[in-house]
Amino acid sequence: MRKGISLIGDVNRYDDALGVRPYLLAGTHPTTFVSLWLSWPTVQPLAPEPFTREQAAADLGDPAGPAAAVFAALDAQIARAKADGLEVALTLCQAFPDWTHAPGTVPPAPLPPDAQVPADRSLDGPWAWLVAYLCERYARGGAGNPVGARVDRLQPMNEPNLTWWPQASPAYPGGTIAGAVAELARSAATVAAAVPGSPGLLLPATSDVVSAASPHGTPWDAFTDELLARLRGWRPGVPVGWAQHNYADVKLGPLPDGRWRVERLLELQRAHDWPEPSVWLTEGGYQFGVRRDGWIAPDVERWVVDPDSARDAAHADAVAEQVAAIERNWAAMATLPVRLWTQYQVNDRDVRFQSSLRGPVRETPAGRLPNDPPYPAYELWPTLSA
């Protein structure tokens, strides 16, 4: 089981500025896998003109275009991680440029406006063009970018059953989000297979927090069951790993029947004849209970971890429960065909979603500093071994 960290945002760059790189490389059992992130709307805010794959690639590779600085920073981090001997994945945020779908639609609360599913999910649509470009840029050999950076895996979707919208539409096969994701999966694998040395794919990156009782999204097991049924017999031309997130498994523990959600996923894979049933946990950890603690700016709220939010009274506080929860799930997953266990972030920002190992960075007159003292989980992580 690989040991991974998902690094997103300016407080989790793979470098030495806030101590992330030396931390991941140190300890008894160093981290072996890192996932970095890319936002499609940031690198391609405008539709290509003319509207072709060739022009889309030209825009993304334009040294004077909006993507240039983003890719330069990303390339440097990828190259540094590969030089350090790590496996690297690139994950696309759950965001799509507004020109990829019909204008004027409004998302249901609380979904973000930029998470509307692209209207064209075909092999010759903008999403497939982006996937093809990234496969070419980061293929083995590193000839697709100036610093020779390459990635091992591309994760082209993120939590489609939770953050994407609409979850149901007559434009989707079968009217469900699983139908749309099946289309995108097939398109991604086909264009990737046409690129020599292409990274493998990790998908669909299901959110396991969406249950039948949730008012938002599609329950993870129903989504998975349908998607596997739609992909039955599929034999993509590139390696494809089944990705899921494990926040619910970590914080809530097993299901009422005693099985972990990952075990239920493996059962569904076997029922639908998925080749080599196995799971890549590409994001997860212990999500803290938080409370609002004023404002960072007039329109930006500040959130802090509520130490009294531990679910089990056996733990002194939430940060103690985090350690126990991570350790318990890690040990359980190491006994299953789990290829990767990924912790989401080393450092947090003081926003509503917090799950990091160290805690939120601090803004001081001397500059930005890591949380000190770090959470106990910061000491635990380098000791974990499968």
Rosetta blueprint (number, residue, H / E / L):
1 M L
2 R E
3 K E
4 G E
5 I E
6 S E
7 L L
8 I L
9 G L
10 D L
11 V L
12 N L
13 R L
14 Y L
15 D L
16 D L
17 A L
18 L L
19 G L
20 V H
21 R H
22 P H
23 Y H
24 L H
25 L H
26 A L
27 G L
28 T L
29 H L
30 P L
31 T L
32 T L
33 F E
34 V E
35 S E
36 L E
37 W E
38 L E
39 S L
40 W H
41 P H
42 T H
43 V H
44 Q L
45 P L
46 L L
47 A L
48 P L
49 E L
50 P L
51 F L
52 T L
53 R H
54 E H
55 Q H
56 A H
57 A H
58 A H
59 D H
60 L H
61 G L
62 D L
63 P L
64 A L
65 G L
66 P L
67 A L
68 A H
69 A H
70 V H
71 F H
72 A H
73 A H
74 L H
75 D H
76 A H
77 Q H
78 I H
79 A H
80 R H
81 A H
82 K H
83 A H
84 D L
85 G L
86 L L
87 E E
88 V E
89 A E
90 L E
91 T E
92 L E
93 C L
94 Q L
95 A L
96 F L
97 P L
98 D H
99 W H
100 T H
101 H L
102 A L
103 P L
104 G L
105 T L
106 V L
107 P L
108 P L
109 A L
110 P L
111 L L
112 P L
113 P H
114 D H
115 A H
116 Q E
117 V L
118 P L
119 A L
120 D L
121 R L
122 S L
123 L L
124 D L
125 G L
126 P H
127 W H
128 A H
129 W H
130 L H
131 V H
132 A H
133 Y H
134 L H
135 C H
136 E H
137 R H
138 Y L
139 A L
140 R L
141 G L
142 G L
143 A L
144 G L
145 N L
146 P L
147 V L
148 G L
149 A L
150 R L
151 V L
152 D L
153 R E
154 L E
155 Q E
156 P L
157 M L
158 N L
159 E L
160 P L
161 N L
162 L L
163 T L
164 W L
165 W E
166 P L
167 Q L
168 A E
169 S L
170 P L
171 A L
172 Y L
173 P H
174 G H
175 G H
176 T E
177 I H
178 A H
179 G H
180 A H
181 V H
182 A H
183 E H
184 L H
185 A H
186 R H
187 S H
188 A H
189 A H
190 T H
191 V H
192 A H
193 A H
194 A L
195 V L
196 P L
197 G L
198 S L
199 P L
200 G E
201 L E
202 L E
203 L E
204 P E
205 A E
206 T E
207 S L
208 D L
209 V L
210 V L
211 S L
212 A L
213 A L
214 S L
215 P L
216 H L
217 G L
218 T L
219 P L
220 W H
221 D H
222 A H
223 F H
224 T H
225 D H
226 E H
227 L H
228 L H
229 A H
230 R H
231 L L
232 R L
233 G L
234 W L
235 R L
236 P L
237 G L
238 V L
239 P L
240 V E
241 G E
242 W E
243 A E
244 Q E
245 H E
246 N L
247 Y H
248 A H
249 D H
250 V H
251 K H
252 L H
253 G L
254 P L
255 L L
256 P L
257 D L
258 G L
259 R L
260 W L
261 R H
262 V H
263 E H
264 R H
265 L H
266 L H
267 E H
268 L H
269 Q H
270 R H
271 A H
272 H L
273 D L
274 W L
275 P L
276 E L
277 P L
278 S L
279 V E
280 W E
281 L E
282 T E
283 E E
284 G L
285 G L
286 Y L
287 Q L
288 F L
289 G L
290 V E
291 R E
292 R E
293 D E
294 G E
295 W E
296 I E
297 A E
298 P L
299 D L
300 V E
301 E E
302 R E
303 W E
304 V E
305 V E
306 D L
307 P H
308 D H
309 S H
310 A L
311 R L
312 D L
313 A L
314 A L
315 H L
316 A L
317 D L
318 A H
319 V H
320 A H
321 E H
322 Q H
323 V H
324 A H
325 A H
326 I H
327 E H
328 R H
329 N H
330 W H
331 A H
332 A H
333 M H
334 A L
335 T L
336 L L
337 P L
338 V E
339 R E
340 L E
341 W E
342 T E
343 Q E
344 Y E
345 Q L
346 V L
347 N E
348 D E
349 R L
350 D L
351 V L
352 R L
353 F L
354 Q L
355 S L
356 S L
357 L L
358 R L
359 G E
360 P E
361 V L
362 R E
363 E E
364 T E
365 P L
366 A L
367 G E
368 R E
369 L E
370 P L
371 N L
372 D L
373 P L
374 P L
375 Y L
376 P H
377 A H
378 Y H
379 E H
380 L H
381 W H
382 P H
383 T H
384 L L
385 S L
386 A L
